[in-house]
Amino acid sequence: MDQCIITIKKYQDWFKVVYETARQDLEDLHVKGILLKNKQGKRFIYRPNDEFGI
């Protein structure tokens, strides 16, 4: 299940983008309902919304 968790740092590493771009991209996917967002300690984590069957 941890493989389905996306952090801003992971996104930055995967796509070679700066923090703000990663944050905005993930937040946009959250607003569209594609990702679910939770807080874990000081950071936000994102995971696929099961309704999309990802």
N, C-alpha and C positions, 0 to 999 in steps of 0.2 A: 504493500500500500504506500510506503514511503516514496516509491518511484513516481507516484501520481501527484506528489506534493511539489509545487513550484514556488520558489522564493524569488525575490527580486535579484538576489545575487546569482542564483542558478541561471535565470533568464539573461542576465548580463553576460555571463560566461558563455552560454550557448550561442548568443547572437552578436556578441562583441559590440554591445551598445553601452552607453553611459547610464548611470543610475536613473536619472529622470525619464529617459526614454523607456527603460524597462518598467518603471513604476506606472507611467502613463499607459503603456500597452496593456499591462496586466489589469489595471483599473478599468480600462475600456472594455476588456473581455468580461470583467466582473459585472459592469453596468449592463452589458448586453445579455447577461445571464449564462454565459458560456462557462465561466469559472465561478466557484464559490470562494469567498474570502473569510478568513478567520485570523485572529491575532494569537500568536504564540510567543509569550514573553514580550520582547520589545518589537518583534517583527511581525509582518503580515505574511501569511502563507495562503497560497491559492491552490485549488484542486478542481479537476473537471466536475461539472455539474452532471450527475448521473442521468438526468433527463435527456441529455444529448447523446448518451450511449458511447461516450469516448472512453 
